[in-house]
Amino acid sequence: MSQVISIIKIGGNVIDDEQALHSFLVKFHSISGPKILVHGGGKLASRMADRLGIETRMVDGRRITDDQTIDIVTMTYAGLLNKHIVAQLTALGCTAMGMCGADGNAIPAHLRPKQPIDFGWVGDVNPAELNTVLISTLLNAGVTPVFCAITHDGEGHLLNTNADSVATALAQACSGMGQTRLVFCLEKNGVLLDIDDPSSLISHINAESFERLRAEGVINKGMLPKIEGALKAVQGGVGEVVIKHADNLLLPIGTTIRN
């Protein structure tokens, strides 16, 4: 595939804002070449669980997915949110197809080990196991896959999977088809030296600078696994990873992660 393949992951805060979501989708649609959109939707899933009187349990920001919770996240991610996004993209003229990892065996996963923490129906993905034949066929046909963060274990069980991990695995798998670019869209301009100062953007990060920034406490909490995943992606063949504000999707503004 001669064109750059863009894998874009959209954060939950944008999904929660109807106007921001529409603005983002207009920008996403205008990206030339083959592209894939990945989304989660944890905030809506938590609200849905609360409405149904089901407790949301989190450990280090990660959802415990019991029998009731896997039903809720599947209905929310693979149903309501996924089809809402696909409908908006279709209205813009994009040939979008909503998918979860079970569709066409696109993204198989492995049940996360129950030790040291039992997260329930949570899956971890291996880029080498993704169905690249299916994904390549869709992209070559001009179809834009819209993946939610639901995968499957090959034994009939759906699994809740971190959306960042899904996007990273897709980027690594697609790197075998040609040049790939992975973009994480957040509500901030990128990685900041000062979380309260939008102008303190760190424009580039590599493995060496990451270790320094982590030791200094600049990169912490939820940004840690995101940068670790980004570095793993570029080491695994992805051309570049960019972390940026969703409003800046089409602008050369953000934090670029390279080797």
C-alpha positions as CSV (number, residue, x, y, z in Angstrom):
1,M,0.0,0.0,0.0
2,S,1.7,3.2,-1.2
3,Q,-0.2,5.7,0.8
4,V,0.4,6.3,4.5
5,I,-2.2,4.4,6.7
6,S,-3.5,6.7,9.5
7,I,-4.7,5.1,12.7
8,I,-6.5,7.7,14.8
9,K,-7.6,7.1,18.4
10,I,-10.2,9.4,19.9
11,G,-10.5,10.1,23.6
12,G,-13.6,9.9,25.7
13,N,-13.9,13.6,26.5
14,V,-14.3,14.3,22.8
15,I,-16.9,11.5,22.4
16,D,-18.8,13.0,25.4
17,D,-19.2,16.4,23.7
18,E,-21.5,16.2,20.7
19,Q,-20.2,19.4,19.1
20,A,-16.6,18.5,19.6
21,L,-17.2,15.0,18.2
22,H,-18.8,16.3,15.1
23,S,-16.0,18.8,14.5
24,F,-13.5,16.0,15.0
25,L,-15.2,13.7,12.6
26,V,-15.3,16.4,9.9
27,K,-11.5,16.7,10.3
28,F,-11.1,12.9,10.3
29,H,-13.1,12.5,7.1
30,S,-10.8,15.0,5.3
31,I,-7.7,13.0,6.0
32,S,-6.5,11.6,2.7
33,G,-5.5,8.0,2.2
34,P,-6.5,4.8,4.1
35,K,-7.5,5.4,7.7
36,I,-8.9,3.6,10.7
37,L,-10.7,5.2,13.7
38,V,-10.5,3.7,17.2
39,H,-12.7,4.8,20.1
40,G,-13.5,3.8,23.7
41,G,-16.3,5.4,25.7
42,G,-15.6,4.7,29.3
43,K,-17.5,7.7,30.7
44,L,-20.7,6.8,29.0
45,A,-20.3,3.2,30.1
46,S,-19.9,4.3,33.7
47,R,-23.0,6.5,33.4
48,M,-25.0,3.6,31.9
49,A,-23.9,1.3,34.7
50,D,-24.9,3.9,37.3
51,R,-28.3,4.2,35.7
52,L,-28.8,0.5,35.9
53,G,-27.6,0.3,39.5
54,I,-24.4,-1.6,38.7
55,E,-21.3,-0.6,40.6
56,T,-18.3,0.6,38.5
57,R,-15.1,-0.7,40.0
58,M,-11.7,0.6,38.8
59,V,-8.1,-0.3,39.8
60,D,-5.4,2.2,38.7
61,G,-7.8,3.7,36.2
62,R,-8.7,0.3,34.7
63,R,-12.2,-1.1,34.7
64,I,-13.0,-4.4,36.5
65,T,-15.2,-6.1,33.9
66,D,-17.5,-8.7,35.5
67,D,-20.4,-10.5,33.8
68,Q,-22.7,-7.5,34.0
69,T,-20.1,-5.0,33.1
70,I,-19.0,-6.7,29.9
71,D,-22.7,-6.5,28.8
72,I,-22.7,-2.8,29.5
73,V,-19.4,-1.9,27.7
74,T,-20.4,-4.1,24.7
75,M,-23.8,-2.3,24.4
76,T,-22.1,1.1,24.9
77,Y,-18.9,0.7,22.8
78,A,-20.0,-1.7,20.1
79,G,-23.6,-0.5,19.9
80,L,-24.6,3.1,20.8
81,L,-21.3,4.9,20.4
82,N,-19.9,2.9,17.5
83,K,-23.0,3.2,15.3
84,H,-23.5,6.9,16.3
85,I,-20.0,7.6,15.0
86,V,-20.5,5.5,11.9
87,A,-23.8,7.3,11.1
88,Q,-22.1,10.7,11.4
89,L,-19.2,9.7,9.1
90,T,-21.6,8.2,6.6
91,A,-23.5,11.5,6.5
92,L,-20.2,13.2,5.7
93,G,-19.7,10.9,2.7
94,C,-17.2,8.5,4.4
95,T,-17.6,4.8,3.6
96,A,-17.4,3.8,7.3
97,M,-17.9,0.4,8.8
98,G,-18.4,-0.1,12.5
99,M,-16.6,-3.0,13.9
100,C,-15.5,-4.8,17.1
101,G,-12.6,-7.2,17.3
102,A,-14.9,-10.2,17.0
103,D,-16.2,-9.1,13.5
104,G,-14.3,-11.1,10.9
105,N,-11.9,-12.2,13.7
106,A,-10.3,-8.8,13.2
107,I,-8.8,-8.5,16.7
108,P,-8.5,-11.6,18.7
109,A,-7.3,-11.2,22.3
110,H,-6.2,-13.2,25.3
111,L,-7.9,-13.1,28.7
112,R,-5.7,-11.1,31.0
113,P,-4.2,-13.3,33.8
114,K,-6.1,-13.2,37.0
115,Q,-3.0,-12.5,39.0
116,P,-2.1,-10.1,40.6
117,I,-5.5,-8.5,39.9
118,D,-8.5,-10.2,38.5
119,F,-9.9,-7.7,36.0
120,G,-12.6,-10.1,34.7
121,W,-13.4,-10.1,31.0
122,V,-10.5,-8.0,30.0
123,G,-8.3,-8.9,27.0
124,D,-4.8,-8.1,25.9
125,V,-3.9,-8.0,22.2
126,N,-0.9,-9.2,20.2
127,P,-0.4,-7.2,17.0
128,A,0.9,-10.4,15.2
129,E,-2.5,-12.1,15.7
130,L,-4.6,-9.3,14.1
131,N,-6.4,-10.3,10.8
132,T,-4.4,-8.1,8.5
133,V,-5.9,-9.8,5.4
134,L,-9.4,-8.6,6.4
135,I,-8.1,-5.1,7.4
136,S,-6.1,-4.7,4.2
137,T,-9.1,-5.8,2.1
138,L,-11.3,-3.2,3.7
139,L,-8.8,-0.4,3.3
140,N,-8.0,-1.3,-0.3
141,A,-11.8,-1.2,-1.0
142,G,-12.0,2.3,0.3
143,V,-13.7,1.3,3.5
144,T,-12.9,3.1,6.8
145,P,-13.1,0.7,9.7
146,V,-14.3,2.2,13.0
147,F,-13.2,0.0,15.8
148,C,-14.5,0.0,19.3
149,A,-12.5,-1.4,22.2
150,I,-14.3,-4.8,22.3
151,T,-12.3,-7.8,21.3
152,H,-12.8,-11.6,21.6
153,D,-11.0,-14.7,22.9
154,G,-11.9,-17.1,20.0
155,E,-14.0,-19.2,22.4
156,G,-17.2,-17.2,22.2
157,H,-16.4,-14.6,24.9
158,L,-16.2,-10.9,24.3
159,L,-13.4,-9.0,26.1
160,N,-13.0,-5.4,27.2
161,T,-9.7,-4.1,25.9
162,N,-7.9,-0.8,26.4
163,A,-8.6,1.4,23.3
164,D,-5.1,2.8,23.3
165,S,-3.8,-0.8,23.1
166,V,-6.2,-1.6,20.3
167,A,-5.0,1.4,18.3
168,T,-1.4,0.6,18.9
169,A,-1.8,-3.0,17.9
170,L,-3.6,-1.9,14.7
171,A,-0.8,0.5,13.9
172,Q,1.8,-2.2,14.4
173,A,-0.1,-4.8,12.4
174,C,-0.7,-2.3,9.5
175,S,3.0,-1.4,9.4
176,G,3.4,-4.7,7.5
177,M,1.2,-3.2,4.7
178,G,3.1,0.1,4.4
179,Q,4.0,3.2,6.2
180,T,1.8,3.9,9.2
181,R,1.0,6.8,11.4
182,L,-0.7,6.5,14.8
183,V,-2.4,9.6,16.4
184,F,-3.8,9.8,19.9
185,C,-6.3,12.7,20.1
186,L,-6.8,14.1,23.6
187,E,-8.2,17.3,25.1
188,K,-4.7,18.6,25.6
189,N,-2.1,19.8,23.0
190,G,0.1,16.9,23.7
191,V,2.6,16.0,26.5
192,L,3.2,19.1,28.6
193,L,6.0,20.1,30.9
194,D,3.4,21.8,33.0
195,I,0.0,20.2,33.0
196,D,-1.6,23.6,33.6
197,D,0.3,25.4,30.9
198,P,-0.9,24.6,27.4
199,S,2.1,26.4,25.9
200,S,4.6,24.1,27.6
201,L,4.3,21.5,24.8
202,I,7.1,18.9,24.5
203,S,7.4,18.6,20.7
204,H,9.5,15.4,20.5
205,I,10.1,12.4,22.7
206,N,12.3,9.4,22.2
207,A,13.3,6.5,24.5
208,E,16.1,8.5,26.1
209,S,14.1,11.6,26.8
210,F,11.2,9.5,28.1
211,E,13.3,8.0,30.8
212,R,14.4,11.5,31.9
213,L,10.9,12.9,31.9
214,R,9.5,10.0,33.8
215,A,12.3,10.3,36.4
216,E,11.5,14.0,36.8
217,G,7.8,13.2,37.2
218,V,6.7,15.1,34.1
219,I,5.3,12.0,32.5
220,N,3.1,10.2,35.0
221,K,-0.2,8.5,35.7
222,G,-2.3,7.8,32.6
223,M,0.3,9.3,30.2
224,L,2.9,6.7,31.2
225,P,1.3,3.7,29.5
226,K,0.4,5.8,26.5
227,I,4.0,6.9,25.9
228,E,5.3,3.4,26.7
229,G,2.9,2.0,24.1
230,A,3.9,4.7,21.6
231,L,7.6,3.8,22.0
232,K,6.8,0.1,21.6
233,A,4.8,1.0,18.4
234,V,7.7,2.8,16.8
235,Q,10.1,0.1,17.7
236,G,7.6,-2.3,16.1
237,G,7.6,-0.6,12.8
238,V,5.2,2.3,13.1
239,G,6.6,5.4,11.3
240,E,5.6,7.9,14.0
241,V,3.2,8.4,16.9
242,V,1.7,11.8,17.6
243,I,-0.2,12.9,20.7
244,K,-2.3,16.0,20.1
245,H,-5.5,17.9,20.8
246,A,-8.5,16.7,18.8
247,D,-9.0,20.2,17.5
248,N,-5.5,20.1,16.0
249,L,-5.9,16.8,14.1
250,L,-5.0,18.4,10.7
251,L,-2.4,20.8,12.1
252,P,1.4,20.0,12.7
253,I,1.0,20.6,16.5
254,G,1.5,18.0,19.1
255,T,4.1,15.6,20.7
256,T,5.8,13.3,18.2
257,I,7.3,10.0,19.4
258,R,10.0,8.5,17.4
259,N,13.0,6.2,18.0
